[in-house]
Amino acid sequence: MGLVVLVSGGIDSTVISLLAVRNGIETHPLFIDYGQLCVEPEWSACLYVHRKHKLPTPVRMGLGGFGKTIPSGLTDSSKDLVREAFLPCRNLLFTICGASYAYSRNVDCVALGLLAESEAIFPDQTRVFLERAEEAVHAATGRAIRVVAPLLAINKAAVLAIAKKLGVAGTYSCHRGTAVPCGQCISCLERIRASKLTS
């Protein structure tokens, strides 16, 4: 069984990829440039962690016009990075791209880096979203391509603990895109809180 992993250079997708490989699953990493402020640091981290852990080289898909046309705090520096962080249909876009790539590679599964629903703040971070996205993919392709979130049962603190055991380092997950993580965006705050629980 093959697996398209939607990778970002962050800790969640890196853990998914490493666990998949350790379980004998062939991975096909796909990085999506959707116009995010942090695209270049994410891409650099993505390439680094895949080289470091001897994972397949990620493929980069350019969809920068999405973020320019549908602005949010993730794609427009004039917007609030936290209060205006929601980018509608972002995970649906990822799913469609991942499923299309899976179809082209004759792969039957796509993985997103969603965590425990108890930590979800947007509607596209839930089990219901995954189920409906999978139904839509099947309707659009005529093929049974599974849409999964391997980390959906655990929180960020648990992911950090797994990452430590796997020796993960060099990831990047700040939405602002600065060389030094801002410590203020949703992604940074999530990691800071989780780090305190694991220390």
TIVO-2410 file (N, C-alpha, C; in nm, 3 decimals):
# residues 199
REC num residu      c1      c2      c3 atome chaine
REC   1      M   0.084  -0.121   0.000     N      A
REC   1      M   0.000   0.000   0.000    CA      A
REC   1      M   0.087   0.125   0.000     C      A
REC   2      G   0.058   0.218  -0.088     N      A
REC   2      G   0.129   0.344  -0.091    CA      A
REC   2      G   0.052   0.452  -0.017     C      A
REC   3      L   0.121   0.557   0.020     N      A
REC   3      L   0.060   0.664   0.098    CA      A
REC   3      L   0.113   0.799   0.051     C      A
REC   4      V   0.024   0.886   0.003     N      A
REC   4      V   0.062   1.024  -0.024    CA      A
REC   4      V   0.053   1.099   0.107     C      A
REC   5      V   0.165   1.153   0.154     N      A
REC   5      V   0.166   1.230   0.278    CA      A
REC   5      V   0.174   1.377   0.242     C      A
REC   6      L   0.077   1.455   0.289     N      A
REC   6      L   0.080   1.600   0.268    CA      A
REC   6      L   0.177   1.658   0.370     C      A
REC   7      V   0.294   1.696   0.322     N      A
REC   7      V   0.403   1.737   0.410    CA      A
REC   7      V   0.421   1.889   0.410     C      A
REC   8      S   0.468   1.941   0.523     N      A
REC   8      S   0.484   2.086   0.536    CA      A
REC   8      S   0.620   2.124   0.592     C      A
REC   9      G   0.700   2.026   0.627     N      A
REC   9      G   0.824   2.056   0.697    CA      A
REC   9      G   0.802   2.068   0.847     C      A
REC  10      G   0.677   2.045   0.890     N      A
REC  10      G   0.643   2.052   1.032    CA      A
REC  10      G   0.657   1.917   1.100     C      A
REC  11      I   0.640   1.917   1.230     N      A
REC  11      I   0.664   1.796   1.309    CA      A
REC  11      I   0.558   1.689   1.286     C      A
REC  12      D   0.432   1.730   1.264     N      A
REC  12      D   0.324   1.632   1.249    CA      A
REC  12      D   0.343   1.547   1.123     C      A
REC  13      S   0.361   1.612   1.010     N      A
REC  13      S   0.375   1.537   0.885    CA      A
REC  13      S   0.505   1.457   0.882     C      A
REC  14      T   0.608   1.508   0.949     N      A
REC  14      T   0.734   1.433   0.955    CA      A
REC  14      T   0.716   1.305   1.035     C      A
REC  15      V   0.646   1.314   1.147     N      A
REC  15      V   0.618   1.195   1.229    CA      A
REC  15      V   0.536   1.094   1.150     C      A
REC  16      I   0.434   1.142   1.079     N      A
REC  16      I   0.351   1.052   0.997    CA      A
REC  16      I   0.438   0.977   0.895     C      A
REC  17      S   0.525   1.050   0.828     N      A
REC  17      S   0.610   0.988   0.725    CA      A
REC  17      S   0.703   0.883   0.786     C      A
REC  18      L   0.765   0.916   0.899     N      A
REC  18      L   0.858   0.822   0.962    CA      A
REC  18      L   0.788   0.697   1.012     C      A
REC  19      L   0.671   0.715   1.073     N      A
REC  19      L   0.596   0.598   1.121    CA      A
REC  19      L   0.551   0.510   1.005     C      A
REC  20      A   0.511   0.573   0.895     N      A
REC  20      A   0.469   0.497   0.778    CA      A
REC  20      A   0.584   0.412   0.724     C      A
REC  21      V   0.700   0.474   0.708     N      A
REC  21      V   0.816   0.403   0.656    CA      A
REC  21      V   0.857   0.289   0.749     C      A
REC  22      R   0.851   0.314   0.880     N      A
REC  22      R   0.886   0.209   0.976    CA      A
REC  22      R   0.789   0.092   0.972     C      A
REC  23      N   0.669   0.116   0.919     N      A
REC  23      N   0.570   0.010   0.905    CA      A
REC  23      N   0.567  -0.048   0.764     C      A
REC  24      G   0.673  -0.017   0.687     N      A
REC  24      G   0.687  -0.076   0.555    CA      A
REC  24      G   0.597  -0.016   0.448     C      A
REC  25      I   0.547   0.105   0.472     N      A
REC  25      I   0.459   0.171   0.376    CA      A
REC  25      I   0.539   0.266   0.288     C      A
REC  26      E   0.523   0.254   0.159     N      A
REC  26      E   0.591   0.343   0.064    CA      A
REC  26      E   0.523   0.480   0.067     C      A
REC  27      T   0.600   0.586   0.091     N      A
REC  27      T   0.542   0.720   0.100    CA      A
REC  27      T   0.573   0.802  -0.025     C      A
REC  28      H   0.479   0.890  -0.056     N      A
REC  28      H   0.491   0.983  -0.168    CA      A
REC  28      H   0.463   1.123  -0.111     C      A
REC  29      P   0.566   1.192  -0.063     N      A
REC  29      P   0.545   1.322   0.001    CA      A
REC  29      P   0.509   1.432  -0.098     C      A
REC  30      L   0.405   1.508  -0.064     N      A
REC  30      L   0.359   1.618  -0.150    CA      A
REC  30      L   0.352   1.745  -0.066     C      A
REC  31      F   0.426   1.846  -0.109     N      A
REC  31      F   0.427   1.977  -0.043    CA      A
REC  31      F   0.346   2.074  -0.127     C      A
REC  32      I   0.254   2.146  -0.063     N      A
REC  32      I   0.168   2.238  -0.137    CA      A
REC  32      I   0.197   2.383  -0.101     C      A
REC  33      D   0.235   2.459  -0.201     N      A
REC  33      D   0.250   2.603  -0.188    CA      A
REC  33      D   0.116   2.665  -0.223     C      A
REC  34      Y   0.041   2.705  -0.118     N      A
REC  34      Y  -0.092   2.763  -0.141    CA      A
REC  34      Y  -0.091   2.915  -0.121     C      A
REC  35      G   0.029   2.973  -0.119     N      A
REC  35      G   0.043   3.116  -0.100    CA      A
REC  35      G   0.066   3.155   0.045     C      A
REC  36      Q   0.107   3.059   0.129     N      A
REC  36      Q   0.129   3.087   0.270    CA      A
REC  36      Q   0.253   3.175   0.292     C      A
REC  37      L   0.247   3.258   0.395     N      A
REC  37      L   0.359   3.347   0.427    CA      A
REC  37      L   0.487   3.269   0.454     C      A
REC  38      C   0.470   3.150   0.510     N      A
REC  38      C   0.585   3.071   0.556    CA      A
REC  38      C   0.632   2.968   0.452     C      A
REC  39      V   0.596   2.985   0.326     N      A
REC  39      V   0.621   2.880   0.228    CA      A
REC  39      V   0.769   2.845   0.214     C      A
REC  40      E   0.858   2.942   0.208     N      A
REC  40      E   0.999   2.909   0.184    CA      A
REC  40      E   1.066   2.843   0.304     C      A
REC  41      P   1.045   2.894   0.428     N      A
REC  41      P   1.100   2.821   0.543    CA      A
REC  41      P   1.042   2.681   0.557     C      A
REC  42      E   0.913   2.666   0.527     N      A
REC  42      E   0.851   2.534   0.531    CA      A
REC  42      E   0.917   2.441   0.429     C      A
REC  43      W   0.935   2.489   0.308     N      A
REC  43      W   0.992   2.407   0.202    CA      A
REC  43      W   1.136   2.368   0.236     C      A
REC  44      S   1.212   2.463   0.288     N      A
REC  44      S   1.351   2.432   0.326    CA      A
REC  44      S   1.356   2.325   0.435     C      A
REC  45      A   1.268   2.341   0.535     N      A
REC  45      A   1.263   2.242   0.643    CA      A
REC  45      A   1.218   2.106   0.590     C      A
REC  46      C   1.124   2.110   0.499     N      A
REC  46      C   1.071   1.987   0.439    CA      A
REC  46      C   1.183   1.910   0.369     C      A
REC  47      L   1.261   1.978   0.287     N      A
REC  47      L   1.372   1.914   0.219    CA      A
REC  47      L   1.475   1.862   0.318     C      A
REC  48      Y   1.502   1.942   0.422     N      A
REC  48      Y   1.602   1.903   0.521    CA      A
REC  48      Y   1.562   1.775   0.596     C      A
REC  49      V   1.440   1.772   0.649     N      A
REC  49      V   1.401   1.656   0.729    CA      A
REC  49      V   1.389   1.530   0.643     C      A
REC  50      H   1.350   1.546   0.518     N      A
REC  50      H   1.342   1.428   0.432    CA      A
REC  50      H   1.481   1.374   0.398     C      A
REC  51      R   1.577   1.464   0.377     N      A
REC  51      R   1.716   1.418   0.355    CA      A
REC  51      R   1.771   1.354   0.482     C      A
REC  52      K   1.751   1.421   0.595     N      A
REC  52      K   1.806   1.375   0.722    CA      A
REC  52      K   1.759   1.234   0.757     C      A
REC  53      H   1.631   1.208   0.732     N      A
REC  53      H   1.574   1.078   0.769    CA      A
REC  53      H   1.565   0.980   0.652     C      A
REC  54      K   1.634   1.017   0.542     N      A
REC  54      K   1.638   0.929   0.424    CA      A
REC  54      K   1.498   0.892   0.374     C      A
REC  55      L   1.412   0.992   0.373     N      A
REC  55      L   1.277   0.976   0.319    CA      A
REC  55      L   1.277   1.019   0.172     C      A
REC  56      P   1.178   0.978   0.096     N      A
REC  56      P   1.171   1.020  -0.045    CA      A
REC  56      P   1.167   1.173  -0.058     C      A
REC  57      T   1.224   1.223  -0.164     N      A
REC  57      T   1.226   1.368  -0.187    CA      A
REC  57      T   1.084   1.418  -0.214     C      A
REC  58      P   1.041   1.522  -0.143     N      A
REC  58      P   0.905   1.574  -0.164    CA      A
REC  58      P   0.887   1.638  -0.302     C      A
REC  59      V   0.767   1.629  -0.354     N      A
REC  59      V   0.728   1.700  -0.475    CA      A
REC  59      V   0.657   1.828  -0.432     C      A
REC  60      R   0.691   1.939  -0.496     N      A
REC  60      R   0.628   2.068  -0.462    CA      A
REC  60      R   0.524   2.103  -0.568     C      A
REC  61      M   0.403   2.132  -0.520     N      A
REC  61      M   0.293   2.172  -0.609    CA      A
REC  61      M   0.263   2.320  -0.585     C      A
REC  62      G   0.266   2.400  -0.690     N      A
REC  62      G   0.246   2.544  -0.678    CA      A
REC  62      G   0.102   2.587  -0.700     C      A
REC  63      L   0.040   2.637  -0.595     N      A
REC  63      L  -0.098   2.688  -0.602    CA      A
REC  63      L  -0.106   2.823  -0.530     C      A
REC  64      G  -0.002   2.904  -0.547     N      A
REC  64      G   0.008   3.030  -0.474    CA      A
REC  64      G  -0.108   3.125  -0.497     C      A
REC  65      G  -0.174   3.114  -0.610     N      A
REC  65      G  -0.287   3.201  -0.640    CA      A
REC  65      G  -0.403   3.183  -0.543     C      A
REC  66      F  -0.412   3.066  -0.482     N      A
REC  66      F  -0.521   3.041  -0.387    CA      A
REC  66      F  -0.514   3.139  -0.271     C      A
REC  67      G  -0.398   3.148  -0.208     N      A
REC  67      G  -0.381   3.237  -0.094    CA      A
REC  67      G  -0.389   3.384  -0.130     C      A
REC  68      K  -0.350   3.418  -0.253     N      A
REC  68      K  -0.356   3.557  -0.295    CA      A
REC  68      K  -0.500   3.600  -0.321     C      A
REC  69      T  -0.581   3.506  -0.366     N      A
REC  69      T  -0.721   3.536  -0.398    CA      A
REC  69      T  -0.811   3.524  -0.276     C      A
REC  70      I  -0.780   3.427  -0.187     N      A
REC  70      I  -0.857   3.403  -0.065    CA      A
REC  70      I  -0.767   3.437   0.052     C      A
REC  71      P  -0.755   3.564   0.088     N      A
REC  71      P  -0.659   3.603   0.190    CA      A
REC  71      P  -0.701   3.563   0.332     C      A
REC  72      S  -0.603   3.539   0.414     N      A
REC  72      S  -0.624   3.512   0.557    CA      A
REC  72      S  -0.496   3.553   0.629     C      A
REC  73      G  -0.495   3.536   0.759     N      A
REC  73      G  -0.374   3.566   0.834    CA      A
REC  73      G  -0.257   3.478   0.795     C      A
REC  74      L  -0.285   3.365   0.732     N      A
REC  74      L  -0.178   3.275   0.688    CA      A
REC  74      L  -0.114   3.318   0.557     C      A
REC  75      T  -0.184   3.403   0.482     N      A
REC  75      T  -0.138   3.436   0.347    CA      A
REC  75      T  -0.120   3.586   0.323     C      A
REC  76      D  -0.169   3.667   0.414     N      A
REC  76      D  -0.167   3.812   0.396    CA      A
REC  76      D  -0.112   3.877   0.523     C      A
REC  77      S   0.004   3.938   0.513     N      A
REC  77      S   0.071   3.995   0.632    CA      A
REC  77      S  -0.005   4.114   0.690     C      A
REC  78      S  -0.101   4.170   0.618     N      A
REC  78      S  -0.179   4.282   0.671    CA      A
REC  78      S  -0.293   4.235   0.762     C      A
REC  79      K  -0.318   4.103   0.763     N      A
REC  79      K  -0.426   4.048   0.845    CA      A
REC  79      K  -0.371   3.993   0.976     C      A
REC  80      D  -0.458   3.981   1.075     N      A
REC  80      D  -0.418   3.928   1.205    CA      A
REC  80      D  -0.387   3.779   1.192     C      A
REC  81      L  -0.270   3.740   1.239     N      A
REC  81      L  -0.221   3.604   1.221    CA      A
REC  81      L  -0.300   3.501   1.302     C      A
REC  82      V  -0.365   3.547   1.409     N      A
REC  82      V  -0.441   3.455   1.493    CA      A
REC  82      V  -0.591   3.470   1.469     C      A
REC  83      R  -0.644   3.591   1.484     N      A
REC  83      R  -0.788   3.613   1.472    CA      A
REC  83      R  -0.840   3.587   1.330     C      A
REC  84      E  -0.754   3.606   1.230     N      A
REC  84      E  -0.795   3.587   1.091    CA      A
REC  84      E  -0.719   3.472   1.025     C      A
REC  85      A  -0.686   3.372   1.106     N      A
REC  85      A  -0.606   3.260   1.056    CA      A
REC  85      A  -0.683   3.163   0.967     C      A
REC  86      F  -0.816   3.159   0.982     N      A
REC  86      F  -0.892   3.060   0.905    CA      A
REC  86      F  -0.885   3.088   0.756     C      A
REC  87      L  -0.842   2.988   0.682     N      A
REC  87      L  -0.838   2.994   0.536    CA      A
REC  87      L  -0.936   2.890   0.485     C      A
REC  88      P  -1.055   2.932   0.442     N      A
REC  88      P  -1.161   2.837   0.409    CA      A
REC  88      P  -1.119   2.736   0.303     C      A
REC  89      C  -1.151   2.611   0.333     N      A
REC  89      C  -1.127   2.498   0.242    CA      A
REC  89      C  -0.979   2.463   0.225     C      A
REC  90      R  -0.893   2.511   0.312     N      A
REC  90      R  -0.750   2.479   0.299    CA      A
REC  90      R  -0.728   2.328   0.303     C      A
REC  91      N  -0.782   2.261   0.405     N      A
REC  91      N  -0.760   2.116   0.413    CA      A
REC  91      N  -0.833   2.040   0.303     C      A
REC  92      L  -0.943   2.097   0.253     N      A
REC  92      L  -1.010   2.035   0.139    CA      A
REC  92      L  -0.923   2.047   0.014     C      A
REC  93      L  -0.860   2.163  -0.002     N      A
REC  93      L  -0.767   2.183  -0.113    CA      A
REC  93      L  -0.653   2.082  -0.104     C      A
REC  94      F  -0.598   2.066   0.017     N      A
REC  94      F  -0.490   1.968   0.036    CA      A
REC  94      F  -0.537   1.828  -0.003     C      A
REC  95      T  -0.657   1.795   0.042     N      A
REC  95      T  -0.711   1.661   0.015    CA      A
REC  95      T  -0.728   1.638  -0.135     C      A
REC  96      I  -0.783   1.736  -0.205     N      A
REC  96      I  -0.804   1.724  -0.349    CA      A
REC  96      I  -0.670   1.707  -0.422     C      A
REC  97      C  -0.573   1.788  -0.383     N      A
REC  97      C  -0.440   1.779  -0.446    CA      A
REC  97      C  -0.376   1.644  -0.415     C      A
REC  98      G  -0.385   1.603  -0.289     N      A
REC  98      G  -0.326   1.476  -0.249    CA      A
REC  98      G  -0.392   1.359  -0.319     C      A
REC  99      A  -0.525   1.362  -0.331     N      A
REC  99      A  -0.597   1.254  -0.396    CA      A
REC  99      A  -0.566   1.250  -0.546     C      A
REC 100      S  -0.555   1.367  -0.608     N      A
REC 100      S  -0.521   1.372  -0.750    CA      A
REC 100      S  -0.382   1.315  -0.774     C      A
REC 101      Y  -0.290   1.350  -0.684     N      A
REC 101      Y  -0.153   1.299  -0.695    CA      A
REC 101      Y  -0.153   1.148  -0.671     C      A
REC 102      A  -0.231   1.104  -0.572     N      A
REC 102      A  -0.242   0.960  -0.544    CA      A
REC 102      A  -0.296   0.886  -0.666     C      A
REC 103      Y  -0.398   0.941  -0.728     N      A
REC 103      Y  -0.457   0.880  -0.847    CA      A
REC 103      Y  -0.351   0.866  -0.957     C      A
REC 104      S  -0.274   0.971  -0.977     N      A
REC 104      S  -0.173   0.970  -1.085    CA      A
REC 104      S  -0.060   0.871  -1.058     C      A
REC 105      R  -0.036   0.842  -0.927     N      A
REC 105      R   0.071   0.749  -0.889    CA      A
REC 105      R   0.018   0.609  -0.858     C      A
REC 106      N  -0.112   0.590  -0.880     N      A
REC 106      N  -0.177   0.462  -0.848    CA      A
REC 106      N  -0.159   0.426  -0.700     C      A
REC 107      V  -0.180   0.526  -0.615     N      A
REC 107      V  -0.170   0.510  -0.470    CA      A
REC 107      V  -0.312   0.519  -0.414     C      A
REC 108      D  -0.338   0.445  -0.307     N      A
REC 108      D  -0.476   0.436  -0.259    CA      A
REC 108      D  -0.505   0.505  -0.127     C      A
REC 109      C  -0.416   0.593  -0.081     N      A
REC 109      C  -0.439   0.658   0.048    CA      A
REC 109      C  -0.367   0.792   0.056     C      A
REC 110      V  -0.432   0.888   0.120     N      A
REC 110      V  -0.376   1.022   0.142    CA      A
REC 110      V  -0.379   1.052   0.292     C      A
REC 111      A  -0.270   1.105   0.346     N      A
REC 111      A  -0.262   1.134   0.489    CA      A
REC 111      A  -0.245   1.283   0.515     C      A
REC 112      L  -0.329   1.336   0.605     N      A
REC 112      L  -0.319   1.474   0.651    CA      A
REC 112      L  -0.271   1.475   0.796     C      A
REC 113      G  -0.204   1.582   0.835     N      A
REC 113      G  -0.150   1.592   0.970    CA      A
REC 113      G  -0.244   1.654   1.070     C      A
REC 114      L  -0.366   1.605   1.078     N      A
REC 114      L  -0.462   1.655   1.176    CA      A
REC 114      L  -0.441   1.584   1.309     C      A
REC 115      L  -0.465   1.657   1.419     N      A
REC 115      L  -0.447   1.600   1.553    CA      A
REC 115      L  -0.583   1.581   1.620     C      A
REC 116      A  -0.582   1.549   1.748     N      A
REC 116      A  -0.704   1.518   1.824    CA      A
REC 116      A  -0.811   1.624   1.801     C      A
REC 117      E  -0.935   1.576   1.782     N      A
REC 117      E  -1.047   1.668   1.757    CA      A
REC 117      E  -1.069   1.763   1.874     C      A
REC 118      S  -1.028   1.724   1.992     N      A
REC 118      S  -1.043   1.811   2.109    CA      A
REC 118      S  -0.962   1.939   2.095     C      A
REC 119      E  -0.862   1.937   2.005     N      A
REC 119      E  -0.778   2.055   1.983    CA      A
REC 119      E  -0.814   2.128   1.854     C      A
REC 120      A  -0.913   2.077   1.781     N      A
REC 120      A  -0.952   2.138   1.654    CA      A
REC 120      A  -1.017   2.275   1.677     C      A
REC 121      I  -0.980   2.371   1.593     N      A
REC 121      I  -1.041   2.504   1.603    CA      A
REC 121      I  -1.112   2.543   1.474     C      A
REC 122      F  -1.093   2.464   1.368     N      A
REC 122      F  -1.158   2.490   1.240    CA      A
REC 122      F  -1.240   2.368   1.197     C      A
REC 123      P  -1.345   2.388   1.117     N      A
REC 123      P  -1.432   2.276   1.078    CA      A
REC 123      P  -1.366   2.170   0.991     C      A
REC 124      D  -1.254   2.204   0.927     N      A
REC 124      D  -1.188   2.106   0.841    CA      A
REC 124      D  -1.076   2.031   0.913     C      A
REC 125      Q  -1.092   2.019   1.046     N      A
REC 125      Q  -0.994   1.944   1.126    CA      A
REC 125      Q  -1.061   1.830   1.204     C      A
REC 126      T  -1.170   1.778   1.150     N      A
REC 126      T  -1.250   1.681   1.223    CA      A
REC 126      T  -1.265   1.549   1.147     C      A
REC 127      R  -1.310   1.446   1.219     N      A
REC 127      R  -1.335   1.316   1.158    CA      A
REC 127      R  -1.446   1.326   1.053     C      A
REC 128      V  -1.548   1.407   1.081     N      A
REC 128      V  -1.657   1.425   0.985    CA      A
REC 128      V  -1.604   1.483   0.855     C      A
REC 129      F  -1.515   1.581   0.865     N      A
REC 129      F  -1.455   1.638   0.745    CA      A
REC 129      F  -1.382   1.530   0.665     C      A
REC 130      L  -1.303   1.447   0.733     N      A
REC 130      L  -1.229   1.342   0.664    CA      A
REC 130      L  -1.322   1.246   0.590     C      A
REC 131      E  -1.429   1.206   0.657     N      A
REC 131      E  -1.525   1.112   0.597    CA      A
REC 131      E  -1.589   1.172   0.472     C      A
REC 132      R  -1.630   1.297   0.482     N      A
REC 132      R  -1.697   1.361   0.368    CA      A
REC 132      R  -1.599   1.392   0.255     C      A
REC 133      A  -1.477   1.427   0.292     N      A
REC 133      A  -1.375   1.452   0.190    CA      A
REC 133      A  -1.346   1.323   0.113     C      A
REC 134      E  -1.341   1.212   0.184     N      A
REC 134      E  -1.317   1.083   0.119    CA      A
REC 134      E  -1.432   1.048   0.024     C      A
REC 135      E  -1.554   1.076   0.066     N      A
REC 135      E  -1.670   1.051  -0.020    CA      A
REC 135      E  -1.661   1.137  -0.147     C      A
REC 136      A  -1.621   1.262  -0.130     N      A
REC 136      A  -1.609   1.352  -0.245    CA      A
REC 136      A  -1.500   1.304  -0.341     C      A
REC 137      V  -1.388   1.257  -0.286     N      A
REC 137      V  -1.279   1.206  -0.370    CA      A
REC 137      V  -1.326   1.085  -0.449     C      A
REC 138      H  -1.401   0.997  -0.384     N      A
REC 138      H  -1.451   0.879  -0.454    CA      A
REC 138      H  -1.547   0.920  -0.566     C      A
REC 139      A  -1.633   1.016  -0.537     N      A
REC 139      A  -1.728   1.063  -0.639    CA      A
REC 139      A  -1.656   1.129  -0.755     C      A
REC 140      A  -1.547   1.197  -0.727     N      A
REC 140      A  -1.474   1.271  -0.831    CA      A
REC 140      A  -1.382   1.184  -0.914     C      A
REC 141      T  -1.333   1.075  -0.855     N      A
REC 141      T  -1.234   0.992  -0.926    CA      A
REC 141      T  -1.287   0.854  -0.965     C      A
REC 142      G  -1.393   0.811  -0.898     N      A
REC 142      G  -1.443   0.676  -0.923    CA      A
REC 142      G  -1.353   0.570  -0.863     C      A
REC 143      R  -1.261   0.613  -0.780     N      A
REC 143      R  -1.166   0.521  -0.719    CA      A
REC 143      R  -1.172   0.534  -0.567     C      A
REC 144      A  -1.153   0.423  -0.498     N      A
REC 144      A  -1.155   0.424  -0.350    CA      A
REC 144      A  -1.019   0.468  -0.298     C      A
REC 145      I  -1.003   0.599  -0.281     N      A
REC 145      I  -0.880   0.654  -0.224    CA      A
REC 145      I  -0.912   0.698  -0.082     C      A
REC 146      R  -0.850   0.637   0.015     N      A
REC 146      R  -0.877   0.668   0.154    CA      A
REC 146      R  -0.814   0.803   0.192     C      A
REC 147      V  -0.883   0.876   0.278     N      A
REC 147      V  -0.832   1.003   0.331    CA      A
REC 147      V  -0.820   0.984   0.482     C      A
REC 148      V  -0.698   0.985   0.532     N      A
REC 148      V  -0.675   0.949   0.672    CA      A
REC 148      V  -0.595   1.058   0.745     C      A
REC 149      A  -0.606   1.053   0.877     N      A
REC 149      A  -0.527   1.140   0.964    CA      A
REC 149      A  -0.470   1.050   1.073     C      A
REC 150      P  -0.352   0.993   1.051     N      A
REC 150      P  -0.296   0.894   1.143    CA      A
REC 150      P  -0.276   0.943   1.287     C      A
REC 151      L  -0.272   1.074   1.308     N      A
REC 151      L  -0.249   1.128   1.442    CA      A
REC 151      L  -0.376   1.182   1.506     C      A
REC 152      L  -0.491   1.152   1.448     N      A
REC 152      L  -0.617   1.211   1.494    CA      A
REC 152      L  -0.655   1.171   1.637     C      A
REC 153      A  -0.598   1.064   1.686     N      A
REC 153      A  -0.633   1.016   1.821    CA      A
REC 153      A  -0.543   1.073   1.930     C      A
REC 154      I  -0.443   1.153   1.892     N      A
REC 154      I  -0.350   1.204   1.993    CA      A
REC 154      I  -0.334   1.356   1.984     C      A
REC 155      N  -0.282   1.415   2.090     N      A
REC 155      N  -0.263   1.560   2.091    CA      A
REC 155      N  -0.119   1.597   2.058     C      A
REC 156      K  -0.091   1.727   2.056     N      A
REC 156      K   0.042   1.775   2.017    CA      A
REC 156      K   0.150   1.728   2.112     C      A
REC 157      A   0.121   1.722   2.241     N      A
REC 157      A   0.220   1.676   2.338    CA      A
REC 157      A   0.263   1.533   2.306     C      A
REC 158      A   0.167   1.448   2.270     N      A
REC 158      A   0.199   1.309   2.235    CA      A
REC 158      A   0.282   1.304   2.108     C      A
REC 159      V   0.251   1.391   2.012     N      A
REC 159      V   0.329   1.396   1.888    CA      A
REC 159      V   0.473   1.436   1.918     C      A
REC 160      L   0.491   1.535   2.004     N      A
REC 160      L   0.627   1.578   2.040    CA      A
REC 160      L   0.704   1.465   2.107     C      A
REC 161      A   0.637   1.386   2.188     N      A
REC 161      A   0.702   1.274   2.255    CA      A
REC 161      A   0.746   1.168   2.154     C      A
REC 162      I   0.660   1.140   2.057     N      A
REC 162      I   0.696   1.045   1.952    CA      A
REC 162      I   0.812   1.098   1.869     C      A
REC 163      A   0.805   1.227   1.835     N      A
REC 163      A   0.911   1.289   1.755    CA      A
REC 163      A   1.046   1.281   1.826     C      A
REC 164      K   1.045   1.299   1.956     N      A
REC 164      K   1.170   1.291   2.034    CA      A
REC 164      K   1.230   1.151   2.025     C      A
REC 165      K   1.144   1.049   2.036     N      A
REC 165      K   1.191   0.910   2.027    CA      A
REC 165      K   1.246   0.879   1.888     C      A
REC 166      L   1.188   0.943   1.786     N      A
REC 166      L   1.232   0.919   1.649    CA      A
REC 166      L   1.352   1.005   1.609     C      A
REC 167      G   1.392   1.096   1.697     N      A
REC 167      G   1.505   1.182   1.667    CA      A
REC 167      G   1.476   1.292   1.566     C      A
REC 168      V   1.352   1.334   1.561     N      A
REC 168      V   1.312   1.439   1.466    CA      A
REC 168      V   1.370   1.573   1.508     C      A
REC 169      A   1.430   1.643   1.414     N      A
REC 169      A   1.485   1.777   1.439    CA      A
REC 169      A   1.486   1.854   1.309     C      A
REC 170      G   1.485   1.987   1.321     N      A
REC 170      G   1.495   2.070   1.201    CA      A
REC 170      G   1.363   2.101   1.134     C      A
REC 171      T   1.251   2.071   1.202     N      A
REC 171      T   1.121   2.102   1.143    CA      A
REC 171      T   1.090   2.251   1.157     C      A
REC 172      Y   0.989   2.297   1.087     N      A
REC 172      Y   0.948   2.438   1.093    CA      A
REC 172      Y   0.796   2.444   1.091     C      A
REC 173      S   0.740   2.527   1.181     N      A
REC 173      S   0.593   2.532   1.185    CA      A
REC 173      S   0.537   2.667   1.228     C      A
REC 174      C   0.609   2.774   1.198     N      A
REC 174      C   0.560   2.909   1.232    CA      A
REC 174      C   0.486   2.967   1.112     C      A
REC 175      H   0.362   3.011   1.134     N      A
REC 175      H   0.282   3.065   1.024    CA      A
REC 175      H   0.334   3.200   0.973     C      A
REC 176      R   0.409   3.271   1.056     N      A
REC 176      R   0.456   3.403   1.013    CA      A
REC 176      R   0.567   3.393   0.909     C      A
REC 177      G   0.643   3.285   0.915     N      A
REC 177      G   0.748   3.265   0.815    CA      A
REC 177      G   0.880   3.331   0.847     C      A
REC 178      T   0.899   3.374   0.970     N      A
REC 178      T   1.025   3.437   1.009    CA      A
REC 178      T   1.131   3.332   1.041     C      A
REC 179      A   1.258   3.372   1.031     N      A
REC 179      A   1.368   3.278   1.056    CA      A
REC 179      A   1.358   3.220   1.197     C      A
REC 180      V   1.329   3.307   1.293     N      A
REC 180      V   1.305   3.263   1.430    CA      A
REC 180      V   1.154   3.258   1.450     C      A
REC 181      P   1.099   3.143   1.491     N      A
REC 181      P   0.953   3.132   1.509    CA      A
REC 181      P   0.899   3.245   1.596     C      A
REC 182      C   0.784   3.300   1.555     N      A
REC 182      C   0.731   3.421   1.618    CA      A
REC 182      C   0.680   3.399   1.760     C      A
REC 183      G   0.636   3.276   1.791     N      A
REC 183      G   0.586   3.248   1.925    CA      A
REC 183      G   0.447   3.303   1.950     C      A
REC 184      Q   0.381   3.355   1.846     N      A
REC 184      Q   0.250   3.418   1.863    CA      A
REC 184      Q   0.141   3.359   1.774     C      A
REC 185      C   0.178   3.292   1.667     N      A
REC 185      C   0.077   3.235   1.577    CA      A
REC 185      C   0.017   3.109   1.640     C      A
REC 186      I  -0.091   3.060   1.581     N      A
REC 186      I  -0.158   2.941   1.635    CA      A
REC 186      I  -0.064   2.823   1.641     C      A
REC 187      S   0.016   2.805   1.537     N      A
REC 187      S   0.107   2.691   1.532    CA      A
REC 187      S   0.213   2.700   1.641     C      A
REC 188      C   0.271   2.818   1.658     N      A
REC 188      C   0.373   2.837   1.762    CA      A
REC 188      C   0.314   2.816   1.901     C      A
REC 189      L   0.197   2.875   1.926     N      A
REC 189      L   0.134   2.863   2.057    CA      A
REC 189      L   0.100   2.717   2.088     C      A
REC 190      E   0.054   2.644   1.988     N      A
REC 190      E   0.022   2.502   2.007    CA      A
REC 190      E   0.146   2.425   2.050     C      A
REC 191      R   0.257   2.454   1.984     N      A
REC 191      R   0.381   2.382   2.015    CA      A
REC 191      R   0.436   2.423   2.151     C      A
REC 192      I   0.426   2.549   2.185     N      A
REC 192      I   0.474   2.597   2.315    CA      A
REC 192      I   0.396   2.530   2.429     C      A
REC 193      R   0.263   2.528   2.414     N      A
REC 193      R   0.179   2.464   2.517    CA      A
REC 193      R   0.213   2.316   2.531     C      A
REC 194      A   0.229   2.249   2.417     N      A
REC 194      A   0.258   2.105   2.419    CA      A
REC 194      A   0.395   2.077   2.479     C      A
REC 195      S   0.491   2.164   2.451     N      A
REC 195      S   0.626   2.147   2.506    CA      A
REC 195      S   0.626   2.155   2.658     C      A
REC 196      K   0.543   2.243   2.713     N      A
REC 196      K   0.534   2.256   2.858    CA      A
REC 196      K   0.477   2.129   2.922     C      A
REC 197      L   0.388   2.061   2.849     N      A
REC 197      L   0.328   1.939   2.901    CA      A
REC 197      L   0.425   1.821   2.897     C      A
REC 198      T   0.523   1.827   2.807     N      A
REC 198      T   0.617   1.716   2.793    CA      A
REC 198      T   0.747   1.739   2.869     C      A
REC 199      S   0.768   1.861   2.918     N      A
REC 199      S   0.895   1.891   2.987    CA      A
REC 199      S   0.892   1.847   3.133     C      A
***
